[in-house]
């Protein structure tokens, strides 16, 4: 069964199972195209690129 069918995000699953911390950035109704201040691309541009993070 897919995570979305359980109404649990993959990030939430990893947090619960492994105790990790994730950064989730989502706005309902947005697309991957650049179309305003609330677009996915605009939100990516304001993320702190110097924040320490780990990659799995």
Biopython code that builds the backbone (N, CA, C, O; Angstrom):
import numpy as np
from Bio.PDB.StructureBuilder import StructureBuilder

atoms = [
    (1, "UNK", "N", (0.848, -1.170, 0.000)),
    (1, "UNK", "CA", (0.000, 0.000, 0.000)),
    (1, "UNK", "C", (0.898, 1.240, 0.000)),
    (1, "UNK", "O", (1.872, 1.301, 0.751)),
    (2, "UNK", "N", (0.581, 2.201, -0.819)),
    (2, "UNK", "CA", (1.366, 3.428, -0.923)),
    (2, "UNK", "C", (1.161, 4.307, 0.303)),
    (2, "UNK", "O", (0.134, 4.224, 0.976)),
    (3, "UNK", "N", (2.148, 5.148, 0.584)),
    (3, "UNK", "CA", (2.064, 6.036, 1.741)),
    (3, "UNK", "C", (0.868, 6.970, 1.648)),
    (3, "UNK", "O", (0.194, 7.216, 2.648)),
    (4, "UNK", "N", (0.597, 7.495, 0.452)),
    (4, "UNK", "CA", (-0.527, 8.428, 0.322)),
    (4, "UNK", "C", (-1.863, 7.750, 0.610)),
    (4, "UNK", "O", (-2.821, 8.410, 1.013)),
    (5, "UNK", "N", (-1.929, 6.448, 0.407)),
    (5, "UNK", "CA", (-3.158, 5.727, 0.714)),
    (5, "UNK", "C", (-3.345, 5.575, 2.218)),
    (5, "UNK", "O", (-4.469, 5.394, 2.688)),
    (6, "UNK", "N", (-2.267, 5.646, 2.968)),
    (6, "UNK", "CA", (-2.339, 5.577, 4.428)),
    (6, "UNK", "C", (-2.467, 6.958, 5.045)),
    (6, "UNK", "O", (-2.572, 7.091, 6.264)),
    (7, "UNK", "N", (-2.459, 7.980, 4.212)),
    (7, "UNK", "CA", (-2.511, 9.373, 4.651)),
    (7, "UNK", "C", (-1.344, 9.723, 5.559)),
    (7, "UNK", "O", (-1.489, 10.515, 6.490)),
    (8, "UNK", "N", (-0.187, 9.133, 5.287)),
    (8, "UNK", "CA", (1.056, 9.420, 5.998)),
    (8, "UNK", "C", (2.100, 9.759, 4.950)),
    (8, "UNK", "O", (2.299, 9.001, 4.000)),
    (9, "UNK", "N", (2.766, 10.886, 5.115)),
    (9, "UNK", "CA", (3.801, 11.235, 4.147)),
    (9, "UNK", "C", (5.027, 10.361, 4.381)),
    (9, "UNK", "O", (5.239, 9.841, 5.476)),
    (10, "UNK", "N", (5.825, 10.212, 3.338)),
    (10, "UNK", "CA", (7.054, 9.441, 3.447)),
    (10, "UNK", "C", (7.982, 10.088, 4.472)),
    (10, "UNK", "O", (8.654, 9.387, 5.229)),
    (11, "UNK", "N", (8.023, 11.416, 4.501)),
    (11, "UNK", "CA", (8.855, 12.129, 5.473)),
    (11, "UNK", "C", (8.391, 11.837, 6.902)),
    (11, "UNK", "O", (9.218, 11.611, 7.784)),
    (12, "UNK", "N", (7.082, 11.840, 7.135)),
    (12, "UNK", "CA", (6.551, 11.520, 8.467)),
    (12, "UNK", "C", (6.889, 10.091, 8.866)),
    (12, "UNK", "O", (7.200, 9.825, 10.027)),
    (13, "UNK", "N", (6.830, 9.180, 7.916)),
    (13, "UNK", "CA", (7.173, 7.779, 8.171)),
    (13, "UNK", "C", (8.629, 7.669, 8.625)),
    (13, "UNK", "O", (8.924, 6.993, 9.610)),
    (14, "UNK", "N", (9.533, 8.331, 7.910)),
    (14, "UNK", "CA", (10.954, 8.279, 8.273)),
    (14, "UNK", "C", (11.202, 8.899, 9.641)),
    (14, "UNK", "O", (12.015, 8.394, 10.414)),
    (15, "UNK", "N", (10.507, 9.989, 9.943)),
    (15, "UNK", "CA", (10.642, 10.608, 11.262)),
    (15, "UNK", "C", (10.218, 9.658, 12.364)),
    (15, "UNK", "O", (10.904, 9.531, 13.379)),
    (16, "UNK", "N", (9.095, 8.995, 12.171)),
    (16, "UNK", "CA", (8.573, 8.082, 13.190)),
    (16, "UNK", "C", (9.447, 6.841, 13.332)),
    (16, "UNK", "O", (9.707, 6.389, 14.448)),
    (17, "UNK", "N", (9.896, 6.294, 12.224)),
    (17, "UNK", "CA", (10.650, 5.039, 12.260)),
    (17, "UNK", "C", (12.100, 5.227, 12.706)),
    (17, "UNK", "O", (12.629, 4.411, 13.460)),
    (18, "UNK", "N", (12.745, 6.308, 12.238)),
    (18, "UNK", "CA", (14.175, 6.471, 12.475)),
    (18, "UNK", "C", (14.534, 7.668, 13.348)),
    (18, "UNK", "O", (15.707, 7.868, 13.664)),
    (19, "UNK", "N", (13.544, 8.466, 13.743)),
    (19, "UNK", "CA", (13.813, 9.611, 14.601)),
    (19, "UNK", "C", (14.512, 10.765, 13.901)),
    (19, "UNK", "O", (15.071, 11.645, 14.555)),
    (20, "UNK", "N", (14.482, 10.764, 12.586)),
    (20, "UNK", "CA", (15.129, 11.854, 11.856)),
    (20, "UNK", "C", (14.214, 13.073, 11.785)),
    (20, "UNK", "O", (13.024, 12.984, 12.088)),
    (21, "UNK", "N", (14.767, 14.185, 11.393)),
    (21, "UNK", "CA", (14.011, 15.428, 11.260)),
    (21, "UNK", "C", (14.005, 15.800, 9.787)),
    (21, "UNK", "O", (15.054, 15.805, 9.143)),
    (22, "UNK", "N", (12.855, 16.106, 9.261)),
    (22, "UNK", "CA", (12.768, 16.476, 7.849)),
    (22, "UNK", "C", (12.187, 17.871, 7.707)),
    (22, "UNK", "O", (11.478, 18.365, 8.583)),
    (23, "UNK", "N", (12.503, 18.486, 6.596)),
    (23, "UNK", "CA", (11.950, 19.789, 6.269)),
    (23, "UNK", "C", (10.957, 19.562, 5.144)),
    (23, "UNK", "O", (11.319, 19.119, 4.054)),
    (24, "UNK", "N", (9.709, 19.870, 5.424)),
    (24, "UNK", "CA", (8.665, 19.692, 4.418)),
    (24, "UNK", "C", (8.183, 21.062, 3.983)),
    (24, "UNK", "O", (7.863, 21.911, 4.816)),
    (25, "UNK", "N", (8.133, 21.268, 2.707)),
    (25, "UNK", "CA", (7.712, 22.558, 2.167)),
    (25, "UNK", "C", (6.647, 22.277, 1.117)),
    (25, "UNK", "O", (6.951, 21.802, 0.022)),
    (26, "UNK", "N", (5.411, 22.571, 1.455)),
    (26, "UNK", "CA", (4.317, 22.311, 0.525)),
    (26, "UNK", "C", (3.235, 23.371, 0.671)),
    (26, "UNK", "O", (2.927, 23.826, 1.773)),
    (27, "UNK", "N", (2.682, 23.739, -0.439)),
    (27, "UNK", "CA", (1.557, 24.655, -0.459)),
    (27, "UNK", "C", (0.526, 24.050, -1.390)),
    (27, "UNK", "O", (0.836, 23.741, -2.541)),
    (28, "UNK", "N", (-0.667, 23.881, -0.921)),
    (28, "UNK", "CA", (-1.720, 23.269, -1.714)),
    (28, "UNK", "C", (-1.955, 24.030, -3.009)),
    (28, "UNK", "O", (-2.057, 25.257, -3.012)),
    (29, "UNK", "N", (-2.039, 23.298, -4.094)),
    (29, "UNK", "CA", (-2.378, 23.891, -5.376)),
    (29, "UNK", "C", (-1.220, 24.469, -6.155)),
    (29, "UNK", "O", (-1.434, 25.068, -7.209)),
    (30, "UNK", "N", (0.025, 24.307, -5.665)),
    (30, "UNK", "CA", (1.156, 24.845, -6.407)),
    (30, "UNK", "C", (1.638, 23.847, -7.449)),
    (30, "UNK", "O", (1.341, 22.654, -7.381)),
    (31, "UNK", "N", (2.379, 24.360, -8.402)),
    (31, "UNK", "CA", (2.958, 23.512, -9.440)),
    (31, "UNK", "C", (4.465, 23.710, -9.454)),
    (31, "UNK", "O", (4.991, 24.544, -8.716)),
    (32, "UNK", "N", (5.154, 22.958, -10.278)),
    (32, "UNK", "CA", (6.601, 23.069, -10.377)),
    (32, "UNK", "C", (7.031, 24.213, -11.282)),
    (32, "UNK", "O", (8.229, 24.462, -11.421)),
    (33, "UNK", "N", (6.109, 24.902, -11.889)),
    (33, "UNK", "CA", (6.465, 26.010, -12.783)),
    (33, "UNK", "C", (6.597, 27.302, -11.990)),
    (33, "UNK", "O", (6.022, 27.449, -10.912)),
    (34, "UNK", "N", (7.356, 28.225, -12.536)),
    (34, "UNK", "CA", (7.529, 29.545, -11.917)),
    (34, "UNK", "C", (6.334, 30.402, -12.275)),
    (34, "UNK", "O", (6.200, 30.838, -13.419)),
    (35, "UNK", "N", (5.453, 30.651, -11.298)),
    (35, "UNK", "CA", (4.268, 31.456, -11.602)),
    (35, "UNK", "C", (3.852, 32.325, -10.420)),
    (35, "UNK", "O", (2.664, 32.463, -10.129)),
    (36, "UNK", "N", (4.830, 32.905, -9.744)),
    (36, "UNK", "CA", (4.486, 33.804, -8.647)),
    (36, "UNK", "C", (5.255, 33.502, -7.382)),
    (36, "UNK", "O", (6.043, 32.558, -7.326)),
    (37, "UNK", "N", (5.019, 34.313, -6.367)),
    (37, "UNK", "CA", (5.748, 34.218, -5.105)),
    (37, "UNK", "C", (5.494, 32.913, -4.359)),
    (37, "UNK", "O", (6.345, 32.482, -3.582)),
    (38, "UNK", "N", (4.354, 32.279, -4.573)),
    (38, "UNK", "CA", (4.038, 31.032, -3.879)),
    (38, "UNK", "C", (4.401, 29.791, -4.677)),
    (38, "UNK", "O", (4.081, 28.678, -4.261)),
    (39, "UNK", "N", (5.061, 29.958, -5.812)),
    (39, "UNK", "CA", (5.399, 28.798, -6.637)),
    (39, "UNK", "C", (6.487, 27.962, -5.962)),
    (39, "UNK", "O", (7.208, 28.451, -5.093)),
    (40, "UNK", "N", (6.594, 26.736, -6.359)),
    (40, "UNK", "CA", (7.596, 25.818, -5.820)),
    (40, "UNK", "C", (9.000, 26.377, -6.028)),
    (40, "UNK", "O", (9.818, 26.354, -5.108)),
    (41, "UNK", "N", (9.281, 26.873, -7.210)),
    (41, "UNK", "CA", (10.606, 27.411, -7.527)),
    (41, "UNK", "C", (10.926, 28.610, -6.632)),
    (41, "UNK", "O", (12.036, 28.708, -6.109)),
    (42, "UNK", "N", (9.984, 29.507, -6.455)),
    (42, "UNK", "CA", (10.210, 30.675, -5.586)),
    (42, "UNK", "C", (10.493, 30.248, -4.154)),
    (42, "UNK", "O", (11.358, 30.832, -3.501)),
    (43, "UNK", "N", (9.785, 29.245, -3.653)),
    (43, "UNK", "CA", (10.009, 28.768, -2.285)),
    (43, "UNK", "C", (11.362, 28.090, -2.156)),
    (43, "UNK", "O", (12.008, 28.212, -1.115)),
    (44, "UNK", "N", (11.811, 27.378, -3.188)),
    (44, "UNK", "CA", (13.138, 26.763, -3.149)),
    (44, "UNK", "C", (14.234, 27.813, -3.054)),
    (44, "UNK", "O", (15.244, 27.607, -2.381)),
    (45, "UNK", "N", (14.033, 28.928, -3.721)),
    (45, "UNK", "CA", (15.046, 29.986, -3.744)),
    (45, "UNK", "C", (15.262, 30.625, -2.379)),
    (45, "UNK", "O", (16.318, 31.215, -2.152)),
    (46, "UNK", "N", (14.303, 30.531, -1.460)),
    (46, "UNK", "CA", (14.463, 31.164, -0.148)),
    (46, "UNK", "C", (14.917, 30.183, 0.940)),
    (46, "UNK", "O", (15.100, 30.590, 2.087)),
    (47, "UNK", "N", (15.099, 28.915, 0.608)),
    (47, "UNK", "CA", (15.589, 27.954, 1.591)),
    (47, "UNK", "C", (17.028, 28.289, 1.979)),
    (47, "UNK", "O", (17.804, 28.758, 1.146)),
    (48, "UNK", "N", (17.375, 28.054, 3.217)),
    (48, "UNK", "CA", (18.722, 28.309, 3.707)),
    (48, "UNK", "C", (19.665, 27.222, 3.187)),
    (48, "UNK", "O", (19.631, 26.084, 3.655)),
    (49, "UNK", "N", (20.501, 27.581, 2.222)),
    (49, "UNK", "CA", (21.399, 26.584, 1.616)),
    (49, "UNK", "C", (22.574, 26.253, 2.523)),
    (49, "UNK", "O", (23.311, 25.305, 2.253)),
    (50, "UNK", "N", (22.762, 27.014, 3.588)),
    (50, "UNK", "CA", (23.868, 26.772, 4.506)),
    (50, "UNK", "C", (23.439, 25.932, 5.708)),
    (50, "UNK", "O", (24.260, 25.613, 6.568)),
    (51, "UNK", "N", (22.165, 25.576, 5.770)),
    (51, "UNK", "CA", (21.667, 24.747, 6.871)),
    (51, "UNK", "C", (22.312, 23.372, 6.790)),
    (51, "UNK", "O", (22.339, 22.753, 5.726)),
    (52, "UNK", "N", (22.828, 22.900, 7.907)),
    (52, "UNK", "CA", (23.461, 21.582, 7.955)),
    (52, "UNK", "C", (22.396, 20.510, 7.783)),
    (52, "UNK", "O", (21.377, 20.503, 8.473)),
    (53, "UNK", "N", (22.651, 19.618, 6.859)),
    (53, "UNK", "CA", (21.707, 18.523, 6.643)),
    (53, "UNK", "C", (22.453, 17.269, 6.259)),
    (53, "UNK", "O", (23.607, 17.320, 5.835)),
    (54, "UNK", "N", (21.785, 16.144, 6.411)),
    (54, "UNK", "CA", (22.333, 14.866, 6.016)),
    (54, "UNK", "C", (21.523, 14.324, 4.862)),
    (54, "UNK", "O", (20.338, 14.627, 4.725)),
    (55, "UNK", "N", (22.149, 13.543, 4.054)),
    (55, "UNK", "CA", (21.483, 12.939, 2.910)),
    (55, "UNK", "C", (21.520, 11.435, 3.088)),
    (55, "UNK", "O", (22.563, 10.873, 3.419)),
    (56, "UNK", "N", (20.391, 10.780, 2.872)),
    (56, "UNK", "CA", (20.347, 9.321, 2.957)),
    (56, "UNK", "C", (20.823, 8.700, 1.674)),
    (56, "UNK", "O", (20.857, 7.475, 1.556)),
]
sb = StructureBuilder()
sb.init_structure("model")
sb.init_model(0)
sb.init_chain("A")
sb.init_seg("    ")
for serial, (resi, resn, name, xyz) in enumerate(atoms, 1):
    if name == "N":
        sb.init_residue(resn, " ", resi, " ")
    sb.init_atom(name, np.array(xyz, "f"), 0.0, 1.0, " ", f" {name:<3s}", serial, name[0])
structure = sb.get_structure()
